[in-house]
């Protein structure tokens, strides 16, 4: 049986068992949203993978180059160069190193990698989605899963500022029709599977009492009219990529002529060139040996070598396109492989990335931080099977690595200056976070605890002298250290 892609009429006539009319209406809306965005999402995936079709203007390219394959990874760089400045480094909550005891939940889901993948996908298509649910057999107790936009769709609730419904497609029949999908609703999770032998849909309803759809978007540059953001692979980025590919192709063709100097035949009979096809004319230009007959008066044609064409116009064109691409994405031209101005200092390098760093800082503090907070709260709700979030849950924040990737010496110098100006912060973990990642901080905390425990044991000689830096370490009357010093 030939499988055809779903049409709008197929979706509007979709019938599913064991669902209410309201649920079926939401499901149809989700599928229509997915279908309307699918072509654009797949197009951006092609550009990201450098597999887009070559767009020849049909003016100057030789026939041998028109069907050749050419690849340029600039769209992928537009996505990844920004995403690499948004590396999740852990949850943060004042007074604890394990906020809401969620570190294990995140670790079991490899959340650092999962979230980074969702950021790349979100920047590629404009949005990705992360769902939170109870895990099945052999899975983490709390399952955190990312979904691409080309296999999902959502409806946004502007009043609650949350997703009201989400569709995630797990499998496609022959890559054309969804055969396994899940619908996430505020009170139910509906899992649908298509039985190809009977042609019927089977549904499993998983009710929950969370009172919200257990999903959140991870997007780039959300706006009031576009709550799910926009793609970093914008129309200007795709257009400039096509221009750059054509510039490279023209350079390749020019290089072939550059290696074969152009010749001119003076006094040759023009009839000798009549009737030549385009391919034959191109082959004549490339031939190393040209044989010409004498004219009717017996005079031999004279052969002259013409000045070779310069590669500079093509290089200038490519530099122009690269500068426009840099302005559109904030990526320095040097990162695109175009030598423009060699930065002379660290400050000059930072200045060349200024626009990109501003973008990354905005994303980390305003967009991605909000997404991580929402994921952490949903994870707590699923683990505790409760909707009564503790007050500390609203003090959570996400920590990201320094988007500037400053050297250790530069960061240490800043810490020393701050500690000198504000002595009360000298031993604060806030400053240590500027120097060390979360794993290193855990090791530092453990070493501190061991050192404190050893100091307390050494006080058991009955001298009663407290350990420096531990004001509550005075021994009890029986010689044991005070409980408050532990």
LUMTI-437055 format. One record per residue (C-alpha): x, y, z. Coordinates in pm, whole numbers, plus 50000, padded with zeros to 5 digits. Each point is the difference from the previous one (the first is absolute). Layout:
X | Y | Z .
...
END
This chain:
50000 | 50000 | 50000 .
50136 | 50340 | 49904 .
50024 | 50239 | 50294 .
49931 | 50366 | 49925 .
50070 | 50303 | 50217 .
49718 | 50145 | 50205 .
49807 | 50279 | 49839 .
49806 | 50273 | 50178 .
49678 | 49813 | 49920 .
50142 | 49682 | 50155 .
50081 | 50184 | 50323 .
49662 | 50174 | 50019 .
49831 | 49664 | 49952 .
50224 | 49819 | 50249 .
49806 | 49768 | 50229 .
50150 | 49856 | 50319 .
49848 | 49763 | 50255 .
49935 | 50073 | 50366 .
50046 | 50376 | 49984 .
49755 | 50279 | 50068 .
49891 | 50247 | 49734 .
50205 | 50275 | 50166 .
50311 | 49778 | 50007 .
49953 | 49902 | 49635 .
49967 | 50368 | 49905 .
50328 | 50079 | 50180 .
50175 | 49706 | 49834 .
49889 | 50111 | 49653 .
50123 | 50353 | 50075 .
50337 | 49862 | 50108 .
50036 | 49793 | 49683 .
49905 | 50296 | 49780 .
50262 | 50212 | 50178 .
50262 | 49727 | 49951 .
49913 | 49962 | 49631 .
50004 | 50375 | 49933 .
50351 | 50033 | 50148 .
50146 | 49672 | 49871 .
50127 | 50125 | 49663 .
50177 | 50299 | 50157 .
50151 | 49785 | 50274 .
50128 | 49741 | 49752 .
50144 | 50277 | 49781 .
50200 | 50133 | 50295 .
50119 | 49650 | 50081 .
50132 | 49970 | 49644 .
50191 | 50327 | 50033 .
50132 | 49899 | 50342 .
50130 | 49672 | 49853 .
50134 | 50183 | 49690 .
49780 | 49786 | 49774 .
49790 | 50275 | 49843 .
49963 | 50004 | 49622 .
50249 | 50217 | 49808 .
49825 | 50305 | 49854 .
50159 | 50095 | 49669 .
49901 | 50336 | 49851 .
50057 | 49858 | 49651 .
50231 | 50281 | 49888 .
50370 | 49923 | 50009 .
50067 | 49649 | 50132 .
50143 | 49745 | 49753 .
49780 | 49695 | 49941 .
50246 | 49769 | 50176 .
49944 | 50184 | 50329 .
49623 | 50032 | 49991 .
49935 | 49650 | 50135 .
50297 | 49981 | 50234 .
49959 | 49976 | 50379 .
50119 | 50289 | 50215 .
49973 | 50029 | 50378 .
50033 | 50289 | 50243 .
49946 | 49969 | 50376 .
49919 | 50361 | 50085 .
49637 | 49930 | 50110 .
50123 | 49737 | 50247 .
50249 | 50253 | 50134 .
49721 | 50257 | 50042 .
49832 | 49749 | 50233 .
50291 | 49837 | 50178 .
50218 | 50305 | 50059 .
49726 | 50151 | 50217 .
49888 | 49672 | 50157 .
50355 | 49930 | 50118 .
49980 | 50313 | 50214 .
49701 | 49856 | 50190 .
50145 | 49705 | 50191 .
49791 | 49896 | 50301 .
50212 | 49976 | 50316 .
49743 | 49903 | 50263 .
49714 | 50122 | 50215 .
50052 | 50269 | 50259 .
49811 | 50063 | 50324 .
50129 | 50211 | 50289 .
50114 | 49790 | 50296 .
50033 | 49662 | 49829 .
50216 | 49819 | 49748 .
49717 | 49762 | 49901 .
49693 | 50215 | 49924 .
49679 | 49810 | 50084 .
50216 | 49684 | 49986 .
49969 | 50003 | 49620 .
50366 | 49943 | 49914 .
49950 | 49624 | 49981 .
49688 | 50040 | 49784 .
50191 | 50219 | 49755 .
50303 | 49772 | 50001 .
49794 | 49687 | 49927 .
49852 | 50180 | 49699 .
50341 | 50129 | 49883 .
49832 | 50337 | 50010 .
50309 | 50201 | 49907 .
50024 | 49822 | 49665 .
49623 | 49977 | 49949 .
49957 | 50372 | 50058 .
50294 | 50091 | 49772 .
49847 | 49789 | 49723 .
49665 | 50173 | 50050 .
50168 | 50343 | 49979 .
50162 | 49908 | 49667 .
49668 | 49866 | 49870 .
49815 | 50306 | 50128 .
50240 | 50240 | 49832 .
49975 | 49797 | 49678 .
49619 | 49995 | 49972 .
49911 | 50284 | 50236 .
49876 | 49774 | 50279 .
50045 | 49657 | 50156 .
49792 | 49848 | 50277 .
50091 | 49822 | 50322 .
49748 | 49775 | 50171 .
50004 | 49864 | 50355 .
49815 | 49682 | 50099 .
50023 | 49697 | 50226 .
50242 | 49746 | 49857 .
49910 | 49645 | 49902 .
50178 | 49673 | 50081 .
50375 | 50034 | 49958 .
49975 | 50380 | 49967 .
50080 | 50274 | 50249 .
49716 | 50058 | 50248 .
49963 | 50348 | 49850 .
50038 | 50000 | 49622 .
50125 | 50326 | 49841 .
49984 | 49984 | 49620 .
50075 | 50252 | 49722 .
49805 | 50014 | 49671 .
50078 | 50166 | 49666 .
49759 | 50241 | 49834 .
49980 | 49794 | 49680 .
49837 | 49719 | 50199 .
49792 | 50203 | 50244 .
49762 | 50294 | 50033 .
49850 | 50196 | 50287 .
49729 | 50249 | 50093 .
50098 | 50290 | 50226 .
49786 | 50136 | 50283 .
50088 | 50373 | 50022 .
49822 | 50056 | 50331 .
50171 | 49719 | 50189 .
50319 | 50043 | 49793 .
50017 | 49625 | 49954 .
49943 | 49739 | 49734 .
49634 | 49895 | 50006 .
50040 | 49698 | 49769 .
50294 | 49823 | 49835 .
50031 | 49741 | 49725 .
50312 | 49782 | 49973 .
50034 | 49754 | 49711 .
50208 | 49690 | 50077 .
49974 | 49808 | 49671 .
49892 | 50053 | 49640 .
49865 | 49738 | 49761 .
50235 | 50001 | 49700 .
50107 | 50346 | 50111 .
49668 | 50148 | 49889 .
49724 | 49938 | 50254 .
50024 | 50007 | 50381 .
49954 | 49649 | 50139 .
50097 | 50059 | 50362 .
49942 | 50328 | 50181 .
49932 | 50146 | 50343 .
49773 | 50288 | 50098 .
50082 | 50186 | 50321 .
49705 | 50170 | 50172 .
49952 | 50171 | 50339 .
49830 | 49693 | 50152 .
50094 | 49710 | 49771 .
50276 | 49859 | 49786 .
49856 | 49815 | 49697 .
50221 | 49749 | 49818 .
49877 | 49890 | 49655 .
50131 | 49707 | 49795 .
49880 | 49908 | 49650 .
49940 | 49630 | 49932 .
50098 | 49961 | 49635 .
49838 | 49659 | 49966 .
49655 | 50119 | 50111 .
50040 | 50365 | 49908 .
49872 | 50106 | 50341 .
50140 | 50228 | 50267 .
50068 | 49871 | 50350 .
50013 | 50247 | 50289 .
50137 | 49988 | 50352 .
49881 | 50269 | 50238 .
50233 | 50099 | 50284 .
49819 | 50241 | 50233 .
50194 | 50230 | 50232 .
49905 | 50267 | 50251 .
50269 | 50259 | 49930 .
49748 | 50250 | 49866 .
50227 | 50106 | 49715 .
50155 | 49862 | 49682 .
50333 | 49851 | 50104 .
50205 | 50166 | 49730 .
50196 | 50319 | 49944 .
50151 | 50165 | 49690 .
50370 | 50059 | 49940 .
50008 | 50275 | 49740 .
50201 | 50281 | 49847 .
49888 | 50362 | 50031 .
49632 | 49957 | 50097 .
49776 | 50299 | 49929 .
49645 | 50100 | 50096 .
49872 | 49890 | 49662 .
50239 | 49704 | 49981 .
50009 | 49830 | 50342 .
50192 | 49706 | 49850 .
50273 | 50225 | 49862 .
50165 | 49995 | 49661 .
50272 | 49801 | 49828 .
50362 | 50112 | 49989 .
49994 | 49867 | 49643 .
49791 | 50292 | 49881 .
49911 | 50090 | 49642 .
50295 | 50243 | 49977 .
50235 | 49728 | 50130 .
49878 | 49753 | 49736 .
50019 | 50260 | 49723 .
50353 | 50105 | 50097 .
50105 | 49635 | 50016 .
49878 | 49948 | 49643 .
50194 | 50308 | 49891 .
50315 | 49874 | 50171 .
49966 | 49656 | 49839 .
49969 | 50160 | 49656 .
50306 | 50215 | 50072 .
50199 | 49687 | 50086 .
49872 | 49824 | 49686 .
50105 | 50294 | 49782 .
50340 | 49995 | 50166 .
50029 | 49629 | 49925 .
49908 | 50053 | 49637 .
50235 | 50296 | 49970 .
50280 | 49792 | 50152 .
49961 | 49749 | 49717 .
50040 | 50278 | 49744 .
50281 | 50147 | 50207 .
50196 | 49677 | 49956 .
49933 | 50008 | 49624 .
50102 | 50339 | 49853 .
49752 | 50147 | 49753 .
50113 | 50005 | 49636 .
49885 | 50219 | 49711 .
50024 | 49902 | 49632 .
50036 | 50295 | 49764 .
49933 | 49953 | 49629 .
49814 | 49671 | 50047 .
49701 | 49918 | 49780 .
49685 | 50065 | 50204 .
49829 | 49713 | 49820 .
50225 | 49765 | 50193 .
49804 | 50081 | 50319 .
49649 | 50000 | 49856 .
49765 | 49736 | 50133 .
50196 | 49922 | 50317 .
49786 | 49912 | 50298 .
50048 | 50163 | 50341 .
50184 | 49695 | 50128 .
50231 | 49995 | 49696 .
50082 | 50369 | 50041 .
50085 | 49944 | 50365 .
50217 | 49699 | 49908 .
50180 | 50212 | 49738 .
50084 | 50257 | 50268 .
50146 | 49726 | 50219 .
50199 | 49816 | 49732 .
50376 | 50014 | 50027 .
50056 | 49956 | 49622 .
49801 | 50189 | 49735 .
50034 | 49916 | 49631 .
49886 | 50265 | 49750 .
50017 | 49992 | 49616 .
50136 | 50278 | 49779 .
49758 | 50238 | 49837 .
49923 | 50008 | 49627 .
50305 | 50222 | 49938 .
50229 | 49752 | 50172 .
50060 | 50219 | 50307 .
50028 | 49821 | 50333 .
49802 | 50142 | 50296 .
50205 | 50151 | 50279 .
49953 | 49875 | 50358 .
50030 | 50239 | 50296 .
49976 | 49930 | 50372 .
49762 | 50231 | 50183 .
50053 | 50129 | 50350 .
49869 | 49759 | 50259 .
49683 | 50093 | 50190 .
50056 | 50108 | 50359 .
49854 | 49814 | 50300 .
49971 | 50326 | 50197 .
49646 | 50096 | 49891 .
49872 | 49665 | 50126 .
50188 | 50036 | 50328 .
49863 | 50351 | 50045 .
49648 | 49875 | 49932 .
50044 | 49725 | 50259 .
50131 | 50248 | 50258 .
49699 | 50223 | 49936 .
49759 | 49711 | 50053 .
50188 | 49889 | 50312 .
49975 | 50348 | 50150 .
49625 | 50005 | 49935 .
49968 | 49653 | 50157 .
50201 | 50120 | 50300 .
49768 | 50297 | 50044 .
49696 | 49774 | 49986 .
50127 | 49739 | 50249 .
50261 | 50179 | 50214 .
50266 | 49744 | 49903 .
50342 | 50157 | 49933 .
50110 | 49972 | 49633 .
50314 | 49816 | 50111 .
49779 | 49718 | 50132 .
49857 | 49966 | 49649 .
50345 | 49938 | 49858 .
50031 | 50353 | 49859 .
50313 | 50192 | 50092 .
49888 | 50355 | 50064 .
50189 | 50174 | 50279 .
50226 | 49798 | 50224 .
49911 | 50093 | 50361 .
50307 | 50131 | 50174 .
49896 | 49940 | 50360 .
49759 | 49815 | 50227 .
49785 | 50313 | 50020 .
49986 | 50022 | 49621 .
49895 | 49633 | 49981 .
49729 | 50062 | 50259 .
49883 | 50309 | 49812 .
49960 | 49793 | 49683 .
49764 | 49769 | 50193 .
49815 | 50279 | 50180 .
49666 | 49955 | 49822 .
50011 | 49622 | 50044 .
50078 | 50032 | 50372 .
49712 | 50243 | 50052 .
49769 | 49750 | 49830 .
50132 | 49711 | 50209 .
49967 | 50194 | 50326 .
49640 | 50092 | 49920 .
49915 | 49641 | 49912 .
50165 | 49860 | 50315 .
49846 | 50244 | 50245 .
49656 | 50062 | 49852 .
49905 | 49700 | 49785 .
50192 | 49685 | 50089 .
50008 | 50073 | 50372 .
49620 | 50014 | 49999 .
49981 | 49670 | 49813 .
50231 | 49823 | 50248 .
49805 | 50138 | 50296 .
49677 | 49864 | 49852 .
50159 | 49659 | 49932 .
50133 | 49978 | 50357 .
49660 | 50080 | 50151 .
49826 | 49745 | 49778 .
50261 | 49739 | 50094 .
49933 | 50064 | 50369 .
49624 | 49972 | 49943 .
50035 | 49665 | 49822 .
50241 | 49860 | 50258 .
49783 | 50105 | 50296 .
49670 | 49944 | 49812 .
49890 | 50335 | 50135 .
49906 | 50342 | 49873 .
50084 | 50176 | 50328 .
50337 | 50143 | 49908 .
50216 | 50112 | 50293 .
50085 | 50368 | 50029 .
50363 | 49927 | 49912 .
49889 | 49882 | 49655 .
49933 | 50362 | 49907 .
50354 | 50100 | 50099 .
50162 | 49752 | 49762 .
50222 | 50123 | 49721 .
50218 | 49838 | 49737 .
50373 | 50046 | 49981 .
50177 | 50020 | 49664 .
50369 | 50007 | 49923 .
50155 | 50336 | 49925 .
49900 | 50075 | 49637 .
50321 | 50197 | 49951 .
50219 | 49696 | 50077 .
50252 | 50223 | 50174 .
50332 | 49846 | 50098 .
50052 | 49872 | 50355 .
50257 | 50272 | 50066 .
49757 | 50274 | 49892 .
49724 | 49860 | 50221 .
50237 | 49955 | 50294 .
50117 | 50359 | 49965 .
49639 | 50122 | 50012 .
49931 | 49787 | 50312 .
50309 | 50137 | 50178 .
49893 | 50358 | 49927 .
49645 | 49938 | 50123 .
50122 | 49824 | 50316 .
50238 | 50289 | 50068 .
49726 | 50258 | 49963 .
49742 | 49793 | 50193 .
50182 | 49791 | 50265 .
49674 | 49848 | 50126 .
49971 | 49813 | 49669 .
50350 | 49852 | 50014 .
49875 | 49655 | 50103 .
49669 | 50010 | 49816 .
49906 | 49724 | 49759 .
49862 | 50268 | 49771 .
50358 | 50095 | 49917 .
50108 | 49637 | 49978 .
49733 | 49945 | 49734 .
50190 | 50247 | 49783 .
50302 | 49767 | 50004 .
49874 | 49643 | 50031 .
49727 | 49785 | 49848 .
49744 | 49809 | 50205 .
50207 | 49679 | 50023 .
50302 | 50191 | 50124 .
49786 | 50187 | 50252 .
49867 | 49669 | 50134 .
50355 | 49877 | 50052 .
50095 | 50326 | 50173 .
49699 | 49972 | 50231 .
50089 | 49639 | 50083 .
50361 | 50091 | 50077 .
49879 | 50282 | 50225 .
49771 | 49763 | 50189 .
50285 | 49754 | 50053 .
50229 | 50276 | 50120 .
49737 | 50126 | 50244 .
49934 | 49649 | 50130 .
50373 | 49942 | 50052 .
50031 | 50330 | 50187 .
49712 | 49904 | 50227 .
50158 | 49664 | 50078 .
50327 | 50169 | 50088 .
49815 | 50208 | 50263 .
49926 | 49690 | 50200 .
50317 | 50057 | 50210 .
49794 | 50214 | 50241 .
50178 | 50328 | 49939 .
49673 | 50165 | 49909 .
50167 | 50212 | 49733 .
49764 | 50050 | 49705 .
50126 | 49943 | 49650 .
50068 | 50318 | 49806 .
49712 | 50089 | 49774 .
49757 | 49773 | 50191 .
49847 | 50222 | 50274 .
49756 | 49728 | 50113 .
50260 | 49724 | 50027 .
50046 | 50023 | 50377 .
49996 | 49653 | 50165 .
49713 | 49879 | 50211 .
50055 | 49926 | 50371 .
50060 | 49634 | 49913 .
50273 | 50096 | 49758 .
49794 | 49939 | 49685 .
49965 | 50278 | 49736 .
49684 | 50206 | 49992 .
49721 | 49891 | 49771 .
49990 | 50345 | 49837 .
50357 | 49963 | 49877 .
49928 | 49696 | 49791 .
END
